[in-house]
Amino acid sequence: MAAALSASGNGKSVAVLEGAPRVGRKLLATGNGRCNLINMKDAPYYGEGDFAKEVLHRCGKEEVLAFFHRLGLVTREEDGGRVYPGCGQAAAVLDVMRKAMDRQGVTVICDAKAEKIEKINGAFRVFAGEEAFDCRRVIVACGGMAGGKLGHDGGAYALLTRLGHTLKKPLPALVPLLSEKGAVKGLSGLRLPAVLTLCDGERPVASAAGEALFTDYGVSGICAMQLSAQVHGLKRPVLKMDFSPMLGLVPCRYERISIPDERKTYERMLAFLKEREALLSGEDLLCGLFPRLLAEKMRGLSLEKLAEKLCAFRVPLTGVRGFEYAQVTRGGICAGEFDTATMESKKIPGLYAAGEMMNVDGDCGGYNLLFAFASGMLAGKAAAQ
Ligand SMILES: Cc1cc2nc3c(=O)[nH]c(=O)nc-3n(C[C@H](O)[C@H](O)[C@H](O)COP(=O)(O)OP(=O)(O)OC[C@H]3O[C@@H](n4cnc5c(N)ncnc54)[C@H](O)[C@@H]3O)c2cc1C
């Protein structure tokens, strides 16, 4: 839609082929129905992160924000730079885009799932069911496999791989973590502020802070999901949970952080427990410290062991949940085969791609929609030249 809006106007004939019965279904589900459409803070992207950086250098958060303001959307920025529609409803984002497509004469054809693109005499023919659509230029922006029915089944990548583009294996990202059953037994439903460190055996890989949610299959919550893409490929994935934020020993933060020094964390925790032991002992030491469910797991431990458990509660992981529960796809069409200024294929002139289809993904917080909108806007503008 961002591509169509950037390509249309000035008498250009633009059509959107949408495989689903309606456009923008995934948009409605974003941000828990509030649509976190942009993040005003800089953050790294993964997959081909440098490609995303270049794209956002050419069409960044300010340009995307201005684009939505021009469409009439009132926005509001919250803590951490997250931008939402002022009214807090994802539907407002979709509404302004649909209305603008109407105004700018974009033809929207739903239930038109593109199955094949052929290049014929310098132009393109897109096949969708019984129909074929001829066009001078084509932008492929079919999204990724995340979100169950809101994503595609992987088939859309073939639109580009058949034309010679390369696919980096798609994997679920921003998705809850699966653990060995025993590790979280009895904790399901607990939501606690924590610092999470993903390790391969004892080697720390990445950390994120926030609210961790224990479930009957493992650990969820944004901070756990931020680490999920890095679980793929680890030999012995283990999640170490440090509950210092719950005990007020460090501030509660809600972001990716650099890997903390485990030794320092342990010493701080032990000092805290020793101070507490001077006032309370035995069962009373644990009472009021943390939820009962967790206290059950800590009963009878020495002070040193208790400190160790509280700052490195080990949850051995068995993997991550599937695409159905994921917010984004890691992997996709190799971005380096496209031009960062125009999103045009370096292999096939006149062919463009944008959004989550590409081998680019970002953290939770508006970064994935920002990249989708920015790359779509660049592609639309260039394709209209
Ligand atoms: C539950 C959930 C919450 C999320 N929340 C956020 C958030 O708050 N902030 C954020 O930044 N990101 C969020 N994301 C990620 C974000 O929604 C996606 O990264 C973004 O929508 C990608 O945009 P896109 O245009 O590339 O793809 P999509 O939004 O998926 O759009 C692609 C469209 O192409 C259509 N399509 C697919 N195949 C074909 C075909 N063969 N022919 C024709 N049409 C086809 C699809 O039906 C779809 O309408 C969330 C994702 C999920 C699942």
The ligand as an SDF file (V2000), in Angstrom:
LIG
                    3D

 53 58  0  0  0  0  0  0  0  0999 V2000
    0.7530  -10.2990   15.5910 C   0  0  0  0  0  0  0  0  0  0  0  0
    1.7520   -9.3740   14.9420 C   0  0  0  0  0  0  0  0  0  0  0  0
    2.0020   -8.1320   15.5190 C   0  0  0  0  0  0  0  0  0  0  0  0
    2.9500   -7.2690   14.9380 C   0  0  0  0  0  0  0  0  0  0  0  0
    3.1260   -6.0330   15.4840 N   0  0  0  0  0  0  0  0  0  0  0  0
    4.0100   -5.1780   14.9100 C   0  0  0  0  0  0  0  0  0  0  0  0
    4.1570   -3.8480   15.4130 C   0  0  0  0  0  0  0  0  0  0  0  0
    3.4220   -3.3790   16.3050 O   0  0  0  0  0  0  0  0  0  0  0  0
    5.1060   -3.0480   14.8350 N   0  0  0  0  0  0  0  0  0  0  0  0
    5.8940   -3.4980   13.7780 C   0  0  0  0  0  0  0  0  0  0  0  0
    6.7440   -2.7390   13.3150 O   0  0  0  0  0  0  0  0  0  0  0  0
    5.7340   -4.7200   13.2690 N   0  0  0  0  0  0  0  0  0  0  0  0
    4.8040   -5.5640   13.7860 C   0  0  0  0  0  0  0  0  0  0  0  0
    4.6260   -6.8070   13.2320 N   0  0  0  0  0  0  0  0  0  0  0  0
    5.3790   -7.1450   11.9960 C   0  0  0  0  0  0  0  0  0  0  0  0
    4.7470   -6.4260   10.7850 C   0  0  0  0  0  0  0  0  0  0  0  0
    3.3570   -6.6090   10.8050 O   0  0  0  0  0  0  0  0  0  0  0  0
    5.2910   -6.9270    9.4570 C   0  0  0  0  0  0  0  0  0  0  0  0
    6.6900   -6.9530    9.4700 O   0  0  0  0  0  0  0  0  0  0  0  0
    4.7780   -6.0210    8.3180 C   0  0  0  0  0  0  0  0  0  0  0  0
    3.3770   -6.0920    8.2420 O   0  0  0  0  0  0  0  0  0  0  0  0
    5.3920   -6.4200    6.9920 C   0  0  0  0  0  0  0  0  0  0  0  0
    4.8010   -5.6310    6.0030 O   0  0  0  0  0  0  0  0  0  0  0  0
    4.7250   -6.1380    4.4860 P   0  0  0  0  0  0  0  0  0  0  0  0
    3.9550   -5.1250    3.7410 O   0  0  0  0  0  0  0  0  0  0  0  0
    6.0640   -6.5010    4.0240 O   0  0  0  0  0  0  0  0  0  0  0  0
    3.8870   -7.4950    4.5770 O   0  0  0  0  0  0  0  0  0  0  0  0
    2.3650   -7.7350    5.0220 P   0  0  0  0  0  0  0  0  0  0  0  0
    1.9230   -6.6970    5.9640 O   0  0  0  0  0  0  0  0  0  0  0  0
    2.3290   -9.1600    5.4660 O   0  0  0  0  0  0  0  0  0  0  0  0
    1.5510   -7.5450    3.6820 O   0  0  0  0  0  0  0  0  0  0  0  0
    1.7390   -8.4320    2.5960 C   0  0  0  0  0  0  0  0  0  0  0  0
    0.4180   -8.5970    1.8730 C   0  0  0  0  0  0  0  0  0  0  0  0
    0.6460   -9.4180    0.7170 O   0  0  0  0  0  0  0  0  0  0  0  0
   -0.4230  -10.3420    0.5830 C   0  0  0  0  0  0  0  0  0  0  0  0
    0.0930  -11.4970   -0.1800 N   0  0  0  0  0  0  0  0  0  0  0  0
    0.8940  -12.5010    0.2140 C   0  0  0  0  0  0  0  0  0  0  0  0
    1.1680  -13.3220   -0.7920 N   0  0  0  0  0  0  0  0  0  0  0  0
    0.5210  -12.8320   -1.8710 C   0  0  0  0  0  0  0  0  0  0  0  0
    0.4290  -13.2460   -3.2450 C   0  0  0  0  0  0  0  0  0  0  0  0
    1.0550  -14.3340   -3.7060 N   0  0  0  0  0  0  0  0  0  0  0  0
   -0.3290  -12.4900   -4.0770 N   0  0  0  0  0  0  0  0  0  0  0  0
   -0.9810  -11.3610   -3.6470 C   0  0  0  0  0  0  0  0  0  0  0  0
   -0.9180  -10.9400   -2.3640 N   0  0  0  0  0  0  0  0  0  0  0  0
   -0.1640  -11.6570   -1.4970 C   0  0  0  0  0  0  0  0  0  0  0  0
   -0.7900  -10.6840    2.0120 C   0  0  0  0  0  0  0  0  0  0  0  0
   -2.1180  -11.1850    2.0780 O   0  0  0  0  0  0  0  0  0  0  0  0
   -0.6270   -9.3250    2.7040 C   0  0  0  0  0  0  0  0  0  0  0  0
   -1.8150   -8.5880    2.6990 O   0  0  0  0  0  0  0  0  0  0  0  0
    3.6750   -7.6720   13.7790 C   0  0  0  0  0  0  0  0  0  0  0  0
    3.4140   -8.9210   13.2100 C   0  0  0  0  0  0  0  0  0  0  0  0
    2.4640   -9.7680   13.7770 C   0  0  0  0  0  0  0  0  0  0  0  0
    2.1830  -11.1080   13.1340 C   0  0  0  0  0  0  0  0  0  0  0  0
  1  2  1  0
  2  3  1  0
  2 52  2  0
  3  4  2  0
  4  5  1  0
  4 50  1  0
  5  6  2  0
  6  7  1  0
  6 13  1  0
  7  8  2  0
  7  9  1  0
  9 10  1  0
 10 11  2  0
 10 12  1  0
 12 13  2  0
 13 14  1  0
 14 15  1  0
 14 50  1  0
 15 16  1  0
 16 17  1  0
 16 18  1  0
 18 19  1  0
 18 20  1  0
 20 21  1  0
 20 22  1  0
 22 23  1  0
 23 24  1  0
 24 25  2  0
 24 26  1  0
 24 27  1  0
 27 28  1  0
 28 29  2  0
 28 30  1  0
 28 31  1  0
 31 32  1  0
 32 33  1  0
 33 34  1  0
 33 48  1  0
 34 35  1  0
 35 36  1  0
 35 46  1  0
 36 37  1  0
 36 45  1  0
 37 38  2  0
 38 39  1  0
 39 40  1  0
 39 45  2  0
 40 41  1  0
 40 42  2  0
 42 43  1  0
 43 44  2  0
 44 45  1  0
 46 47  1  0
 46 48  1  0
 48 49  1  0
 50 51  2  0
 51 52  1  0
 52 53  1  0
M  END
$$$$
